[in-house]
Amino acid sequence: MHRRYLKIFLISLMLAYASFLMGSILTNPQNYQNDFKVYYYSARAYYAGLNPYDSNDVSLVAPVPINHKFIYSPAVLFLFSFLSNVEYTSAFYLFLGFKCLALAGLILLWKNSFLPKGSDPAFYLFCLLAFNGSLYIDIAAGNISIIEQLILWLAFYFLIKNRFAQFCILIVFASLFKVTPILFLFLLLFSEGNKRYFYFFAAWTFFMLLMFVSYKTNPLHFASYYDNIRHVREVGIVNPATLPLLEDIFGYLSIKPGISLPSGFPLAAYLMIVAGVVGITLRGFISVKSWEAGEKEKLLIFVFCIVYAIILPRFKDYSYILLVVPAYYLIRKVSLKSVYPLLFIIITLSSVHVTLPLADAISGILWNYFPLIVAYCIWGLYMHEIHSRGRTAHG
């Protein structure tokens, strides 16, 4: 009975807070969904015969300044045409409503297919607050991450069911937007199906073919698309990824302590970290293959999601939606002893108001890259659990 009341209270609290947040967006549309504004007017520029990847061309059809460039592949421009044919205000609310429906579907999918039955009702609150409120950040920004996540987790659902064709189709579709989700095809290599290699190579071939057709159809747009991606440069709280973190750290060292470092140092350190994370994870995956079915597939997906977030050179604040379920699954499963390293780090952090050397720099980096630091801690705890269980099994 108490659990039931707690569930009602937490859901009510979440709905009330979410309603407040949505109210802010609905009553001040000019301040929200700026990413959608880019999609909308880029699509309008495209259908007006202009270059949607050129800010000058987009400004010809946009009555307001567009501060960002369109960075999705030409293959998906037609998907935004449906909304671009509607007046902007109506399109704004249609897109927002569609994302809310996608979010509801995503949470139901998480609850019913990836978490234990009868999961703690605190999960709803966790969804709202986890990783700096990544779900809200995406809704406020008007990005497509929630829609992307629904596609990815549907793909993971089919992977667990060994329905490889559906998994590959959805991964390729998601990759037409941000490209990097194509890396999830590597999950096939750790599956048990007999045709996993066939689907792996077929999906990669199909994706490359789509990119080639997109290039041949309009080389100018494809070249502009590539140029926009190449010049994206974001660091700090909006892009808490490993490479920007290293660039900020080495940049600080070169300014404050006056340490002179080669310009390629951050990239070299980044590649070493990626190699280390991938190597340790692959070693863990080998031991996971002996686990019982059901638990094994989910664990592989969760760990792969975390590694994906850690190794990408660009991983935006709203992209951390991907880690909501892996993080929640972990904290509900591990023992207190396993959380010791995480607790130690949190307790020993210094405030900017103390006199410890470099305290201000450490604090700035901590809060700018806090989601990434948490992701590393979660990855470390998963690796600890996997390797500990492997030693127990062989002991």
N, C-alpha and C positions, 0 to 999 in steps of 0.2 A: 504493500500500500504506500509506504514512504517513497519507494522508488518511483511509483507511478506519479505521485505528487511532484517529486523532484523533476521528472521528465516534463511534466506539464509546465512547471515553473521555468525551466531552462528554455523550452521551446517558446514560451510566451515572452521571456526576456529577449531571446534572439529575434523574434518577430517584431517586437516593439522597437528594438535598436535598429533592425534592418529597415523598418518603416520610416524611422527618423532619417536614416541615411538616404533612402530613396526619395523622401520628401524634399531633402536638400537638392537632389539632382533635378527632380521634376519642377521645382519652383525657380531654379536658376540654371536653365539649360545652356545659357551662354558660357557658363563656367565649366561645363563637363563634356565628356565624350569628344575630346579634341582629336583623338585618333580616328574616330568615326567621321569627323569632319574631313580628314585627309582622304579616307576611302571614298566618301560621297563626291567630293569635288574632283578627285582624280578620275573617278569613273565618268563624271560629266565631261571632263576634258578629253578623255579617250573617245567618247562617242561624239564629240564635237570635232574630231579629227586632229586633236592636239596631242602633245606628248604628256601622258599622265605622270611621268617621272621627272618632268622639268617644272620647277617651282614657278617660273615665269609664265609657262603655258597654263598651269593650274590657276594662277592668279587672275587670268583672263575670264574665267567662269565663276570665280569665287568672290562674293561681295565682301568677305572678311579676310584678313591675313591668314595664310596657312603656314604655320611655323615648322612643320615637319614634312619630309618627303615620303612618297609612297615607296615601300620597300618589299612589296610582295610580287611574285612572279606574274608576268603578263597572262599566264594561263588562268588566273582567277579574276581578272578584271570583269569578265562578263557576269560573275556572281554578284558583284556590287551594282550591276546595271539595274537590277530590279528596284532597288531603293533609290538609285539616282534619278529614276523617272518620276519620283514623287517629290513634292515640295519638301524642303529641308526639315522644317519643324515636324512634319508628319513622319518623315523618314527617321528622324531622331527618336521619336517615341516608339515607332515600329521596331527599330533595332534594339532599343532598350527592353521592350517587352519580350522580344525573341530571346534575348540573352537571359532574362529572368526565367523563362520557361526552360532554357538549356541548363541553367543552374539547378533548378528543381530536379530535372532529369538526372543531372550529374550526381547530386547528393543521394538520390534514391538508388542509383547504380552503385555508388560506393557502399551504401548501407547494406544492400541486398546481395551483392556479389563479391565484395572484397574485405568486409569486416565480419567478425564473428556474429552469429545471430544473437539478438538481444544486447547489442553493444550499449555501452554507457551513454545515457542521454547527453552527457557533456560534449559528445561529438559535435552536436549542432553548434554549440558555442565555440568549440575549437575551430570549426570551419570558418566562422565569422572572424575570429581574431588571429588565427595562425599566420605566421610569417608576415608580420606587419600589416595584417588585414589584406592579404593579397587578393582575395575575392572582391573586396570592396574597391581596391585600387583598380582592378580590371574594369569593373562596372563604371567607376568614375572616369577612367581614362577613355572608355569606349573602344578598347582593344577587342580582338577576337579570341583572347586566350580562353575564356570560359567555353566558347564553342569548340575551340581546338581541343580542350581537355575532354569534352564530352566525346569527341571523335576518337581520341587516343584511348580513353578508358573503355569505350565500346570495343575498340580493337583488342585491348588486353583481355576483355571478357571472352572474345572469340578465341584468343590464343589459349586461354585456360581450357576451353572446350575442344581444343585441337581443330578448330575450323580455320585453317590457315588461309584459305582464299579470302574470306571476309576480313581477316586480320590484315592481310597485305593490301587489299583495296582501301581500307580505311587509313592505314599508315601512309600510303602513297597520296591519298586525297589530302590528309593533314599536311603533308610535306610540300604540297603545291603552294602553300601560303608562306611558311617560314623555313622551308627546306630541311632544317636540322632534325625534325622528327623522323626522317628517313633512317636515322641511326637505330631506331627501335626495331628495324628489321633484323638486327643482330640477335634479338631475343629468340628468333627461330632456331638459331644454331644450338641453343640450350634446351630445345623442346625434344619430345620423344617421338614425334610423328615420323613415319617412314619417308614422307615426301617433303620434309622441311627444307632440304637443300634445293630441291626444284623450285619451291615457292620463293625461297630467298633470292635466288638468281633471277627468276622470272620477274619478281617485283622490282628489283634493282634495274633490270633491263627496261621494264615498262616505264619506270620513273625517268630514266635517262632519255628514253624515246620521247616522252612528253616534253621534257626540257628542250630537246633538239627540235621538235616540231614548233615549239614556242619561239625558238630562236630563228628558225627558217621563215616563219610566218611574218615576223617583224623584227629584223636584226637591230634596228635603231632602238626600239623599246627594250629589247633584251639587253643591249649594251648599256642603256641608261639605268636599267634595273640593277645590273651588276655594279655599275659605278656608284649608285646610291648606297648599296650594301657595303661596298668597300670603304666608303667615307663615313659610315656611322661611327661616332665616337662619343660614348657615354660612360661616365664613371660614377662611383659613389652610390647613393641610396637608390637611384633609379635603375642602376645596372650593377647590382651586387654580385659580380662574377669574379672568378679567380684571377683572370688576366688584368682587369682594371684594379683589383686589390693590390696586386704586385706592382703595377705602375704607380699607384699612389704611395705605396711603401717606399719604393726606390726613389720616387720623386721627392718625398720628404727627406730621405737620407741625404740626397744630393744638395738640398737647400739648407736645412737646419744644421746638422753636424758637419756639413761641407764635405761629405764623402763623395769622391769622384768615381762614378761607375760607368762602364760602357753602355751605350744606348740600347744594345740588344740584351742586356741583363734580364729585364723583366720577362721577355719572351723565352729566353733560355730557362729561367727558373720555372716558368709556366709549363713548358714542355716536360721538364723533369718531374713536376708534380703530377701532371697528367699521366705520364708513364708509370709513376709509382702507384697512383690510385687505381689505374686499370690493371696493373700487374697484381696487386694485392687482392683486388676484387675477383679477378679470374681464378686465382688460387682458391679463394673462398667458394666460387661457383663449382669448382671440381668436387668439393666435399658436399655441397648441397645436392648434387645429382643423386646421392644415395638416400636422400630423405624420402618420406612417403609422399605419394601423389596428392595434389591439392595444396598442401602447405608449401611444397617445393616451388610450384609454378608462381604462386603469389609472392613468395620471398624473392625469387629471381626478378620479377617485375618491379617490386619495391626498391630493391637495391640498384637495379639498372636505372630507375628514375633518379635516384640520388646521385649516382655517378654521372649521369647525363647533365644534371644541374651543375655539378662541380667542374666538369671538364670543358664545358662550352665557354668560349671566349666572351660571349655575350648572352646573358641570362637576366632578363628584365625582372623588376620587382613583382609584376603581376604573374610572371611565369612560375613563381613558387607555388601556385595552386597545385602544380604537379606533385608536390611533396606533402600535401595535407594528409592523405591516407597513409603513405609510408611512415610518416612521423607519428601519427596517432596509433597506428598498429604497433609500432615499436614501444611507445611509452606505456601501452597497456599490457605488453608482453614481458619486458625485461625485468629482472630483479633489481632491487635497490643497489646492490653491489655493482652492477653493471653501469649504473648512472653516476658512479663516483667521479670519473674524469670530468663529466659535464658539470656536476655540482662544484667540483674543485675550481674549474675555470670561472664559473659565475661568481663564486664567493671571493675569489682573489682579484677580481677586476678592480682597478683604481678609478676613482672619480677625478674629474678635471680640476676639482678644487683642492686636491692634496698636492703635496710638494714632491712627490716621486718624480724622478727624471722621466721625460717623455710621456707623462701622464696625459697631457692634452692630445698628443698625437694618437696614443693608444685609444683614448675615448672616442676621438673622431672616427678612426678606422672601425672601431667596434660598432658604433651605431650606424655608420654608412653601409657596412657590410655584415650586419648582424644576421640576416637570413642565411647568408653564405656560411658564416661561422657555425650557425646551428646545423646547417646541412652537413658540414664536415663532422660535427659531433655525432649526428645521427648515423652517418656512414661509418664512423669509428665504432659506434656501439653495435651496429649490425655486424661488422667484421668481427668484433669481439665475441658476439653470440655465436656466429657461424663457426669460427675457429675453435672456440671453447667446446662447442658441441661435437666438432670433428675430433678433437683430442679425447673427449670422453668416449666417443664411439670406438676409437682405436685403442683405448686404454684397457 
